[in-house]
């Protein structure tokens, strides 16, 4: 009986949209074509830090935006919103404590200064713990972040009990990107009191060109008011081989969301009912720090930006079943309520984020714009707590549920109707509540 009722609801959904453009312009065949292209092996996992490897995906999205007859963002001469990031490729430093040289493997440098030395006043701090197991790991992460953000330069002596955590962080921080690191921090595995020390060295860097892909559909009567549809098109690139496969294709993360942005661009371009200006953007570098959305946000006027639909991993049914998706930060504005009201008469439902412990509101590109007060939310169907394909070489096209992706894109198209038309304006998010 339940299966029959579910079939009835799905049929009802098709009946509701049969006479609407979503059925005509958002079809499984094209959804499949786009996501299969973006997640193919020849896209090499779309790593943002390797321009030559992410370039094929960027060109493909540009071509799709051109087909949809989108305009360029004001001030640009193409769909490329270009910027550069400084990558720190290494630091060579000699650290001497109490007359003894500290091995390089026992040192972590957090600095964006070309020349590193302890001329001037440096703090001497300690990072220690009496806890064990996972509590110790969490404590190290919290203290490391807190000390890194301190504005003063410092030598930080790390307790030997943190050696494994230290080694892991040293690996993670290789080839990191500059982001306004305050002062210089030298973390060192060492014992005993520090009577005297000296630090001398330098930081090596390189410039990495990056590009968001941005297209615009100008509003008819309210062109100054902007609604954003976004997803990130980068992924994690080439990984350690598993059963001979080393390409992390990123079909769900986030070729599925990028597919939605492309399909929505074509849909709205065809129906031509947007009173507000629509910006469709495929962000780069989400996986390595959200640099694409950060750069994009600095070009926007937050007071004229009405809402952001950030689409993140819609490749498989959510924990609530078919015809459902969930929204991060649901309680922060009435964005979700507006969307659900616009879906009355269909079986599709938008739910609040069911994984609050995962902090997903802060783990995608919406957070950058939410910090500006914009009602910026991510829409997803991923079961992140049990998703074994996440950030793996097995996140491939064959694991995608094209029907689920298509249904979700259609639901976003329908639910955004009154926001796009200018009839609804979501409440703004209080920036003070966004860390």
C-alpha positions as CSV (number, residue, x, y, z in Angstrom):
1,X,0.0,0.0,0.0
2,X,2.8,2.4,0.9
3,X,4.5,1.7,-2.5
4,X,1.3,2.4,-4.3
5,X,0.8,5.6,-2.4
6,X,4.3,6.7,-3.2
7,X,3.8,5.9,-6.9
8,X,0.6,8.0,-6.8
9,X,2.5,11.0,-5.3
10,X,5.2,10.8,-7.9
11,X,2.6,10.6,-10.6
12,X,0.9,13.6,-9.0
13,X,4.1,15.5,-9.1
14,X,4.5,14.8,-12.8
15,X,0.9,15.8,-13.4
16,X,1.4,19.1,-11.6
17,X,4.5,20.0,-13.6
18,X,3.4,18.4,-16.9
19,X,1.9,21.6,-18.2
20,X,4.7,23.7,-16.8
21,X,8.1,24.5,-18.4
22,X,10.1,22.6,-15.8
23,X,9.0,19.4,-17.5
24,X,9.9,20.6,-20.9
25,X,13.2,22.3,-20.2
26,X,14.7,20.2,-17.3
27,X,14.9,16.6,-18.6
28,X,16.8,13.6,-17.4
29,X,18.6,13.2,-20.8
30,X,20.3,16.6,-20.5
31,X,21.0,16.2,-16.8
32,X,22.7,13.0,-17.5
33,X,24.8,14.5,-20.3
34,X,26.1,17.4,-18.2
35,X,27.0,15.4,-15.1
36,X,28.6,12.6,-17.1
37,X,30.8,15.2,-18.9
38,X,31.8,17.0,-15.8
39,X,32.7,13.8,-13.9
40,X,34.5,12.0,-16.8
41,X,38.0,10.8,-16.3
42,X,39.3,13.4,-18.8
43,X,38.3,16.1,-16.4
44,X,41.0,14.8,-14.1
45,X,39.1,15.4,-10.9
46,X,38.9,19.2,-11.5
47,X,41.5,20.4,-9.0
48,X,41.4,24.2,-8.6
49,X,45.1,24.4,-7.6
50,X,46.1,22.9,-11.0
51,X,44.8,25.3,-13.7
52,X,45.7,23.0,-16.6
53,X,43.6,20.2,-15.0
54,X,40.5,22.2,-14.1
55,X,40.5,24.1,-17.5
56,X,38.4,21.6,-19.5
57,X,35.6,21.8,-16.9
58,X,35.7,25.6,-17.0
59,X,35.5,25.6,-20.8
60,X,32.6,23.2,-20.8
61,X,30.6,25.4,-18.3
62,X,31.3,28.5,-20.4
63,X,30.0,26.7,-23.5
64,X,26.8,25.7,-21.6
65,X,26.3,29.3,-20.4
66,X,26.7,30.5,-23.9
67,X,24.1,28.1,-25.1
68,X,21.7,29.5,-22.5
69,X,22.4,33.0,-23.9
70,X,23.6,34.3,-20.6
71,X,25.3,37.7,-20.5
72,X,28.6,38.5,-18.9
73,X,28.8,39.9,-15.4
74,X,29.2,43.6,-15.4
75,X,32.8,44.6,-15.9
76,X,33.9,41.3,-17.4
77,X,34.6,40.5,-21.0
78,X,33.9,36.8,-20.7
79,X,32.2,34.3,-18.4
80,X,35.5,34.1,-16.5
81,X,35.8,35.9,-13.2
82,X,39.6,35.7,-12.8
83,X,41.8,36.1,-9.7
84,X,45.0,34.7,-8.3
85,X,45.9,33.1,-5.0
86,X,49.3,32.8,-3.4
87,X,50.2,29.3,-2.6
88,X,52.9,28.7,0.0
89,X,55.0,25.9,-1.4
90,X,57.4,25.6,1.4
91,X,59.3,27.2,4.3
92,X,62.9,26.6,5.1
93,X,63.9,27.5,8.6
94,X,66.6,26.9,11.2
95,X,65.3,26.7,14.7
96,X,67.7,26.6,17.6
97,X,66.4,26.2,21.2
98,X,68.8,26.4,24.1
99,X,71.8,26.0,21.7
100,X,70.4,22.8,20.0
101,X,69.0,22.6,16.5
102,X,65.5,21.3,16.2
103,X,64.9,18.7,13.3
104,X,62.9,20.1,10.4
105,X,60.3,17.2,10.8
106,X,59.6,18.6,14.2
107,X,58.7,22.1,13.0
108,X,55.6,23.6,11.5
109,X,55.8,27.1,10.1
110,X,52.7,29.3,9.9
111,X,53.9,32.4,8.1
112,X,53.2,34.5,5.0
113,X,56.4,36.5,5.5
114,X,59.1,36.0,2.8
115,X,61.8,36.4,5.5
116,X,61.3,34.6,8.8
117,X,63.3,35.6,11.9
118,X,62.6,36.3,15.6
119,X,63.9,39.9,15.5
120,X,61.7,41.8,17.9
121,X,59.4,40.5,20.6
122,X,58.1,36.9,20.2
123,X,55.9,35.1,22.7
124,X,56.9,31.7,24.0
125,X,53.7,29.5,24.4
126,X,53.0,25.9,25.1
127,X,50.5,23.4,23.6
128,X,50.0,20.6,26.0
129,X,47.3,18.2,27.2
130,X,46.6,15.6,29.8
131,X,43.7,14.1,27.8
132,X,43.8,11.0,25.7
133,X,42.3,9.5,22.5
134,X,39.7,11.5,20.6
135,X,39.5,14.2,23.3
136,X,43.2,14.9,22.8
137,X,42.7,15.1,19.0
138,X,39.9,17.6,19.4
139,X,41.9,19.6,21.9
140,X,44.9,19.8,19.6
141,X,42.7,21.0,16.7
142,X,41.1,23.7,18.8
143,X,44.3,24.9,20.4
144,X,46.2,24.9,17.1
145,X,43.5,27.0,15.4
146,X,43.3,29.4,18.3
147,X,47.1,29.9,18.5
148,X,47.4,30.3,14.7
149,X,44.9,33.1,14.8
150,X,46.7,35.1,17.5
151,X,48.1,38.3,16.0
152,X,51.5,38.1,17.7
153,X,54.5,36.1,16.4
154,X,55.3,33.2,18.7
155,X,57.3,30.1,19.3
156,X,54.9,27.4,20.4
157,X,56.3,24.3,22.2
158,X,54.2,21.3,21.4
159,X,54.0,18.4,23.9
160,X,55.4,15.1,22.7
161,X,52.0,13.5,23.4
162,X,50.7,15.4,20.3
163,X,53.3,13.9,18.0
164,X,50.8,12.0,15.8
165,X,48.5,15.0,15.6
166,X,51.5,17.2,14.8
167,X,52.6,14.9,11.9
168,X,49.1,14.9,10.5
169,X,48.8,18.7,10.6
170,X,52.3,19.1,9.1
171,X,51.1,17.0,6.1
172,X,47.8,18.9,5.8
173,X,49.5,22.3,5.7
174,X,51.9,21.5,2.8
175,X,51.1,23.7,-0.2
176,X,48.6,25.8,1.8
177,X,47.3,29.1,0.5
178,X,47.9,32.5,1.9
179,X,44.9,33.9,3.7
180,X,46.0,36.8,5.9
181,X,48.0,34.8,8.5
182,X,48.7,37.2,11.3
183,X,52.3,37.3,12.5
184,X,54.5,34.2,12.3
185,X,53.9,31.0,14.3
186,X,56.6,28.4,14.8
187,X,55.3,25.1,16.3
188,X,58.0,22.8,17.5
189,X,58.0,19.4,19.2
190,X,60.4,19.9,22.0
191,X,60.8,19.3,25.8
192,X,61.8,21.4,28.7
193,X,61.9,25.1,29.3
194,X,63.0,27.5,26.6
195,X,65.8,29.8,27.9
196,X,66.8,31.1,24.5
197,X,65.9,30.5,20.9
198,X,66.6,31.8,17.4
199,X,64.6,31.5,14.2
200,X,65.9,32.2,10.7
201,X,64.5,31.2,7.3
202,X,62.3,32.1,4.4
203,X,59.0,31.2,2.8
204,X,58.6,30.1,-0.9
205,X,55.5,31.0,-2.8
206,X,53.9,30.8,-6.2
207,X,50.9,32.5,-7.9
208,X,48.0,30.3,-8.9
209,X,45.5,31.7,-11.5
210,X,41.8,30.8,-10.8
211,X,38.4,31.5,-12.3
212,X,34.8,31.4,-11.3
213,X,32.5,30.9,-14.3
214,X,29.7,33.5,-14.1
215,X,26.6,34.2,-16.3
216,X,23.8,36.7,-15.9
217,X,20.2,36.9,-16.9
218,X,19.2,40.6,-16.4
219,X,15.9,41.3,-14.5
220,X,13.0,42.8,-16.4
221,X,11.6,45.2,-13.8
222,X,14.0,44.9,-10.9
223,X,17.4,44.6,-12.5
224,X,19.2,46.0,-9.4
225,X,18.0,43.2,-7.2
226,X,20.0,39.9,-7.5
227,X,19.2,36.2,-6.9
228,X,22.2,33.8,-7.1
229,X,22.2,30.2,-8.2
230,X,25.5,28.6,-7.4
231,X,27.6,25.4,-7.0
232,X,31.3,24.7,-6.9
233,X,32.8,22.9,-10.0
234,X,36.1,22.0,-8.5
235,X,36.9,18.7,-6.8
236,X,40.0,17.1,-5.2
237,X,41.8,15.9,-8.3
238,X,44.2,13.0,-8.4
239,X,44.4,10.8,-5.3
240,X,46.2,7.7,-4.1
241,X,45.2,4.9,-6.4
242,X,42.5,2.4,-5.2
243,X,42.2,-0.7,-7.4
244,X,44.1,1.2,-10.1
245,X,41.8,4.2,-10.0
246,X,43.3,7.5,-8.9
247,X,40.9,10.1,-10.3
248,X,38.4,11.5,-7.8
249,X,35.7,12.3,-10.3
250,X,33.4,14.3,-8.0
251,X,30.2,13.3,-9.7
252,X,28.1,14.1,-6.6
253,X,30.5,16.6,-5.2
254,X,29.7,18.8,-6.9
255,X,29.2,18.0,-10.6
256,X,25.6,17.3,-9.5
257,X,25.2,20.9,-8.2
258,X,27.0,22.4,-11.2
259,X,24.6,20.5,-13.4
260,X,21.7,22.0,-11.6
261,X,23.1,25.5,-12.1
262,X,23.5,25.0,-15.8
263,X,20.0,23.5,-16.1
264,X,18.4,26.3,-14.1
265,X,20.2,28.8,-16.3
266,X,18.7,27.3,-19.4
267,X,15.2,27.0,-17.8
268,X,15.0,30.7,-16.7
269,X,16.5,31.8,-20.0
270,X,13.7,30.0,-21.8
271,X,10.7,31.1,-19.7
272,X,11.9,34.7,-19.4
273,X,9.8,35.6,-16.3
274,X,12.6,36.8,-14.0
275,X,11.8,40.3,-12.7
276,X,15.0,40.2,-10.6
277,X,18.5,39.7,-12.1
278,X,19.7,36.1,-11.9
279,X,23.4,35.3,-11.5
280,X,24.5,31.7,-12.2
281,X,27.9,31.0,-10.9
282,X,30.2,27.9,-10.8
283,X,32.7,28.6,-8.0
284,X,36.3,27.4,-8.1
285,X,38.4,26.4,-5.1
286,X,35.6,25.4,-2.7
287,X,37.5,22.3,-1.7
288,X,40.7,24.2,-0.7
289,X,39.3,27.1,1.2
290,X,36.3,28.6,-0.5
291,X,38.4,31.1,-2.4
292,X,36.1,31.4,-5.4
293,X,33.0,32.4,-3.3
294,X,35.2,34.7,-1.2
295,X,36.4,36.6,-4.3
296,X,32.9,36.6,-5.8
297,X,31.3,38.0,-2.7
298,X,33.7,41.0,-2.7
299,X,32.3,42.1,-6.0
300,X,28.7,42.0,-4.8
301,X,26.5,44.6,-3.1
302,X,25.1,42.6,-0.2
303,X,22.1,44.9,0.3
304,X,21.0,44.3,-3.3
305,X,21.5,40.5,-3.1
306,X,18.1,39.0,-2.3
307,X,19.0,35.3,-1.9
308,X,21.5,32.6,-2.7
309,X,20.5,29.1,-3.8
310,X,23.8,27.1,-3.3
311,X,23.4,23.6,-4.6
312,X,25.7,21.0,-3.0
313,X,25.5,17.2,-3.7
314,X,22.1,16.2,-5.0
315,X,23.1,13.0,-6.7
316,X,21.3,10.5,-4.5
317,X,18.0,10.5,-2.5
318,X,18.1,12.1,1.0
319,X,17.5,10.2,4.2
320,X,13.9,11.4,4.0
321,X,13.4,9.6,0.7
322,X,12.6,10.6,-2.9
323,X,11.2,14.0,-3.6
324,X,13.0,15.6,-0.6
325,X,16.0,17.8,0.0
326,X,17.3,19.6,3.0
327,X,18.5,23.2,3.5
328,X,21.4,24.3,5.7
329,X,20.7,27.1,8.2
330,X,17.0,26.5,7.7
331,X,16.2,28.3,11.0
332,X,18.3,31.4,10.1
333,X,15.7,32.9,7.7
334,X,12.3,32.1,6.1
335,X,14.0,31.1,2.9
336,X,13.0,27.4,3.3
337,X,9.4,28.3,4.2
338,X,9.1,30.4,1.0
339,X,10.4,27.5,-1.0
340,X,8.0,25.0,0.5
341,X,5.0,27.3,0.1
342,X,5.8,27.6,-3.6
343,X,5.7,23.8,-3.8
344,X,2.2,23.4,-2.6
345,X,0.4,20.8,-4.6
346,X,3.5,18.7,-5.2
347,X,4.9,15.9,-3.1
348,X,8.4,17.5,-2.9
349,X,9.5,18.8,0.5
350,X,12.4,20.8,1.7
351,X,13.5,19.8,5.2
352,X,15.9,21.4,7.8
353,X,19.4,20.1,7.7
354,X,19.3,16.8,9.6
355,X,23.0,16.8,10.4
356,X,23.6,19.8,12.7
357,X,26.7,18.2,14.2
358,X,28.4,18.3,10.8
359,X,28.3,22.1,10.7
360,X,27.3,21.9,7.0
361,X,26.1,25.5,6.9
362,X,29.7,26.6,7.2
363,X,31.2,23.9,4.9
364,X,30.1,25.3,1.5
365,X,30.1,28.5,-0.5
366,X,26.9,29.9,1.1
367,X,28.7,30.7,4.3
368,X,30.7,33.5,2.8
369,X,27.7,35.4,1.6
370,X,25.7,34.6,4.7
371,X,28.3,36.5,6.7
372,X,27.3,39.5,4.7
373,X,23.6,39.2,5.8
374,X,22.4,37.5,2.6
375,X,19.8,34.7,3.0
376,X,22.4,32.2,1.6
377,X,21.6,28.6,2.0
378,X,22.9,25.3,0.6
379,X,20.4,22.7,-0.8
380,X,21.4,19.1,-0.6
381,X,20.2,15.5,-0.6
382,X,23.4,13.9,0.6
383,X,23.4,11.4,3.5
384,X,26.8,12.8,4.6
385,X,26.9,10.7,7.8
386,X,27.0,7.4,5.8
387,X,28.2,8.5,2.4
388,X,31.2,6.2,1.7
389,X,31.8,7.7,-1.7
390,X,32.4,11.3,-0.4
391,X,35.9,12.5,-1.4
392,X,36.8,9.2,-2.9
393,X,37.8,7.9,-6.3
394,X,34.4,6.1,-6.4
395,X,32.3,9.2,-6.6
396,X,31.6,8.5,-10.2
397,X,28.7,9.0,-12.7
398,X,27.6,5.4,-12.3
399,X,26.7,6.1,-8.7
400,X,24.4,8.9,-9.6
401,X,20.6,8.8,-9.4
402,X,19.7,10.9,-12.4
403,X,16.0,10.9,-11.5
404,X,16.7,12.3,-8.1
405,X,18.9,15.0,-9.5
406,X,16.2,15.9,-12.1
407,X,13.4,16.0,-9.5
408,X,15.5,18.2,-7.2
409,X,16.4,20.7,-10.0
410,X,12.7,20.9,-11.0
411,X,11.8,21.5,-7.4
412,X,14.3,24.3,-7.0
413,X,13.1,25.9,-10.3
414,X,9.4,25.8,-9.0
415,X,10.2,26.8,-5.4
416,X,12.3,29.8,-6.4
417,X,9.4,31.3,-8.5
418,X,8.2,34.0,-6.2
419,X,11.8,35.0,-5.2
420,X,12.8,35.2,-8.9
421,X,9.6,37.2,-9.8
422,X,10.1,39.7,-7.0
423,X,7.0,38.7,-5.1
424,X,8.9,37.2,-2.1
425,X,11.9,38.5,-0.3
426,X,13.5,36.2,2.3
427,X,14.4,37.7,5.7
428,X,18.0,38.6,5.9
429,X,20.5,36.7,8.1
430,X,22.0,38.4,11.1
431,X,25.7,38.5,10.3
432,X,26.5,38.5,14.0
433,X,25.1,35.0,14.2
434,X,27.4,33.7,11.5
435,X,30.9,32.7,12.7
